[in-house]
Amino acid sequence: MDLVCRKTECKYNKNYVCQAKGILIDKKITCATHEPIAEQKPDYSKTLPKRTPVYGKQRIVKDLNLLCKANCLFNHNGYCKANGITVNSLDEKPICVTFLKN
């Protein structure tokens, strides 16, 4: 599963790959798992960086709880069935941009 996260100030973000053991996308398509850290890193989600950021390798997880409460095409009985998700930093909130309205 591809878990891309551009919310760089989250404690689970390691080189733009989410390392959380479980992820919850709430009804407002916000990542409720997000936990801010004190150390701020540059947030490249709104502007193009001057150089390409270093991305981590795709995370391969067999037992990841990817829970979803949004009215989304990929929501199947509360679990996300997308091949991967991308969380972007829009309006300072970690928003699931993989969301497709059901």
HELIX and SHEET records of a PDB file:
SHEET    1   A 3 ASP A   2  CYS A   5  0                                        
SHEET    2   A 3 GLY A  84  LEU A  90  1                                        
SHEET    3   A 3 LYS A  93  CYS A  96 -1                                        
SHEET    1   B 2 ASN A  13  LYS A  14  0                                        
SHEET    2   B 2 VAL A  17  CYS A  18 -1                                        
SHEET    1   C 2 GLY A  22  ILE A  25  0                                        
SHEET    2   C 2 ASN A  65  CYS A  68  1                                        
SHEET    1   D 2 ASN A  75  HIS A  76  0                                        
SHEET    2   D 2 TYR A  79  CYS A  80 -1                                        
END                                                                             
